[in-house]
Amino acid sequence: MSQAQYLKMLEREIQKINKKIDLKILQGEKYFKEARDHKLLLKKVRYHSKKSFFSRLFGSLNSSRRYA
């Protein structure tokens, strides 16, 4: 599974959990478990997005040095 596919899968899971949380809020139920799962998924997304951001940043810095 590519990183892009993995991130899309995480986003879909986050959306599912958001819907569950919304329903529980409307019904007046507690949603501790869902909130914990949501937080863990967001950490995963941030971790994998941060890596790609830094690789793009350093990749562009290295390419600009070649032409200077």
Helices and strands as residue ranges (DSSP letters): H 3-27, H 32-67
